[in-house]
Structure formats: structure tokens, C-alpha cells
Amino acid sequence: MFDFLQDYDLLGAFWVTVQLTLLSAVGSLIWGTLLAAMRVGPVPLMRGFGTVYVNTVRNTPLTVIILFTSLGLNQTFTVTMGSDIIDTTNFRLAVLGLVAYTSAFVCEALRSGINTVPVGQAEAARAIGLNFTQVLTLVILPQAFRSVVGPLANVLIALTKNTTVAAVIGVAEAALLMKEMIENEAQLILISAVFAFGFVCLTLPTGLIMGWVAKKVAVKR
């Protein structure tokens, strides 16, 4: 029944999906944290930029963003992302698009965590002479991260599933292979079941592990 799978690099396709997820997750966490800092910062211009960016990106379809990285950045502005190999360029552009999109959700999750930190702690930190950056990095963010492990897990799971959009610019991940297999094989239900099982294997452990971590690091109030 599964003999036709031997003709396709199923593990290789899911490995590309894993790479997209991990690289995009790291980039999104960094950029999302910076956006969150802008949104709660004292500089009006930075607050405005963070607000406009988050509201714009969150309401833009991911497909549009991914297509823009290929048609706009690559083909119009000749951005090659440091590579002349088209497959590598498309992969890096997909990571860029996923980071740009997912970081908006990371920002909002983290901002909700920042709002859970008692105002008195920030006031006490400023009273002993800490500046905004020190208050944010030493007092606020450590507690905020601990309180939003669960929401960040949901963002990570959504990111894993969103990597399928990278297929629209030719990234050889699981969704592109699935499309190829459906076109070549008369096994629609079986192929769909195989790929659904593959994504469950990627997302279910993530949810379980992050749920356990959330309980371990939860801030006791």
C-alpha cells in the first residue's frame, strides 16, 4: 500500500519543513521581542512604528507576504539573500517572510505577558536608578516570557503549519512534495493521511513539551 512512497524523499521534505520552522522561530522571537519593546517603550515614534507594523502584518495574508519576498524583493529588487542558487534563495526568502509575519504574533503574545507584570515592580526598578532598557531586560521581560510560554507554543505550532505556504515560491518542503505526489499518484486519501500524520508528529510533541515547560516556569502570584 505504501510502496509508492519509496519513490519520493518524504523525510527530506519534512526536514526542510523543520528547518523552516526552527530558523523562522528564532528570527521571529528576536524580531517579535524588539517589536514588543517598541510598543511599550517611551519613544512615541517607535511605539507608532511597532503598532503600525503589527496591525498591518497581522491583517495581511501570509501568502501575499511570501509572494512579495519572491516577486518583490527577489525579482524586482534583485535581492538574492547572499546566494546565487535559486533554491537556496527561495528558502531564505521564505524564512524572511515567515519571520516578518510570525513576529507580529510573537510581539502581541509577549506584550500581553508584559501587561501581567505588576506596575510596582517597574516603578521600584526605576526608583533605584535603572533606565528603561535595564528595567525591560532585567525585570519585565524575564517574567513576561515565563507567563507566555503557552501562547508562544501556539504561535510555534501555527508557524509549523504555515511553512506549507513556502511551496508557492518553490521551496521543496512537505506541501510541495504532497502536491507533486497527488499529481503523480492515484492515492489522494492515503497521501493526505501520510502528510497529516507527519505534521501531527511535528506539532503534537511541541504542544506537550511547551505545556510542561509552561507549568514549570509559571510565575506564582
C-alpha positions in Angstrom: 0.0 0.0 0.0 2.8 2.4 0.8 5.3 1.2 -1.8 4.9 4.3 -3.9 6.5 6.4 -1.0 9.8 4.8 -1.8 10.0 7.0 -5.0 9.9 10.2 -3.0 12.1 11.9 -0.5 9.5 12.2 2.2 11.9 12.6 5.1 13.9 15.2 3.2 10.8 17.3 2.6 9.8 17.2 6.2 13.4 18.0 7.2 13.1 21.2 5.1 9.9 22.0 7.0 11.7 21.5 10.3 14.5 23.8 9.1 12.0 26.5 8.0 10.2 26.2 11.4 13.4 26.4 13.5 15.0 29.3 11.7 11.8 31.2 11.4 11.0 30.6 15.1 14.4 32.0 16.2 14.1 35.0 13.9 10.5 35.7 15.0 11.4 35.5 18.7 14.2 38.1 18.2 12.2 40.5 16.0 9.0 40.0 17.9 10.8 40.8 21.2 12.1 44.0 19.7 8.7 44.9 18.4 7.2 44.3 21.9 9.9 46.6 23.4 9.0 49.3 20.9 5.3 49.0 21.6 5.8 49.5 25.4 8.7 51.9 25.0 8.8 55.6 25.9 9.6 56.9 22.4 6.4 57.8 20.5 7.9 57.2 17.1 9.0 53.7 18.0 5.6 53.0 19.6 3.9 54.1 16.4 6.2 52.0 14.2 5.5 48.9 16.3 1.8 49.5 16.3 1.6 50.1 12.5 3.8 47.1 11.8 1.9 44.7 13.9 -1.5 45.8 12.8 -0.5 45.8 9.2 1.3 42.5 9.1 -1.3 40.6 11.2 -4.0 41.6 8.7 -2.0 40.7 5.6 -2.4 37.1 4.3 0.9 35.1 4.7 0.7 34.1 1.0 0.9 37.7 0.0 3.9 38.3 2.2 5.7 35.2 0.9 4.9 36.1 -2.7 6.2 39.6 -2.1 9.6 38.3 -0.9 9.9 36.4 -4.2 8.3 38.7 -6.8 9.1 41.9 -5.0 12.4 41.5 -3.2 14.0 38.9 -5.5 12.7 39.6 -9.0 12.1 43.3 -8.8 14.8 44.5 -6.5 17.2 41.6 -7.2 17.6 40.7 -3.5 19.5 37.3 -3.6 19.9 36.8 0.2 23.6 36.1 -0.3 23.2 33.1 -2.7 23.1 32.7 -6.5 21.4 29.3 -6.1 17.7 29.7 -6.7 16.6 27.0 -4.3 18.7 28.5 -1.5 17.5 32.0 -2.3 13.9 30.9 -2.2 14.4 29.1 1.1 15.9 32.2 2.7 13.2 34.4 1.3 10.6 32.0 2.7 12.3 32.3 6.2 12.3 36.1 5.8 8.6 36.1 5.0 7.7 33.8 7.8 9.8 35.8 10.3 8.1 39.1 9.2 4.7 37.5 9.6 5.1 35.4 12.8 7.0 38.1 14.7 3.8 40.2 14.8 2.0 37.4 16.7 5.1 36.9 19.0 5.0 40.6 19.8 1.4 40.6 20.8 1.8 37.4 22.9 4.8 38.9 24.6 3.1 42.3 25.1 0.2 40.5 26.9 2.9 38.9 29.2 4.4 42.3 29.9 1.0 43.6 30.9 0.8 40.9 33.6 3.9 42.2 35.4 2.8 44.4 38.3 3.5 48.1 37.6 5.0 48.5 41.0 8.0 46.3 40.0 8.9 48.6 37.1 8.4 51.7 39.4 10.7 50.1 42.0 13.3 49.3 39.4 13.3 52.9 38.2 13.4 54.2 41.8 16.8 52.5 42.2 18.2 54.2 39.1 17.6 51.6 36.3 16.9 53.0 32.9 14.2 51.8 30.6 16.3 49.2 28.8 17.6 47.8 32.1 14.0 47.7 33.6 12.8 45.9 30.5 15.6 43.3 30.1 16.3 42.6 33.8 12.8 42.9 35.4 9.9 42.9 32.9 10.9 40.5 30.1 12.1 37.6 32.2 8.7 37.5 33.9 6.8 38.2 30.7 8.5 35.2 28.9 7.6 32.9 31.8 3.9 33.9 31.6 3.5 33.5 27.8 5.1 30.1 27.2 1.7 28.7 26.4 0.7 31.4 23.9 4.2 31.2 22.3 3.7 27.5 21.9 0.5 28.1 20.0 2.4 30.6 17.7 5.1 28.0 17.1 2.6 25.3 16.2 0.9 27.8 13.8 4.3 28.6 12.3 5.0 24.9 11.7 1.7 24.6 9.7 2.3 28.0 8.0 5.6 26.7 6.5 3.4 25.0 3.8 2.8 28.4 2.3 6.5 28.4 1.2 5.5 26.0 -1.5 4.1 28.9 -3.5 7.7 30.1 -4.3 9.0 26.6 -4.9 10.6 25.7 -1.6 10.9 21.9 -1.5 9.1 21.3 1.8 6.3 18.9 2.7 3.4 20.7 1.0 5.2 20.9 -2.4 6.1 17.2 -2.3 2.5 16.4 -1.4 1.3 18.4 -4.4 3.7 16.5 -6.6 2.7 13.1 -5.2 -1.1 13.9 -5.7 -0.4 14.8 -9.3 1.6 11.6 -10.0 -0.3 9.1 -7.9 -3.9 8.0 -7.6 -3.7 7.8 -3.8 -5.3 11.1 -2.7 -6.7 9.9 0.7 -3.6 7.9 1.5 -1.2 10.7 0.6 -3.2 13.2 2.6 -3.2 10.9 5.6 0.6 10.4 5.4 1.2 14.2 5.4 -1.4 14.8 8.1 0.3 12.3 10.3 3.7 13.9 9.6 2.5 17.3 10.7 0.9 15.8 13.8 4.3 14.2 14.7 5.8 17.7 14.4 3.2 19.7 16.3 1.9 17.4 19.0 5.3 16.9 20.8 5.8 20.7 20.6 2.5 21.3 22.4 3.1 18.7 25.0 6.7 19.9 25.8 5.8 23.6 25.8 2.8 22.9 28.0 5.1 21.1 30.5 7.6 24.0 30.4 4.8 26.5 30.9 3.7 24.7 34.1 7.3 24.6 35.4 8.2 28.2 34.8 4.9 29.8 35.6 5.1 32.9 37.7 3.5 32.3 41.1 1.5 35.4 42.2 
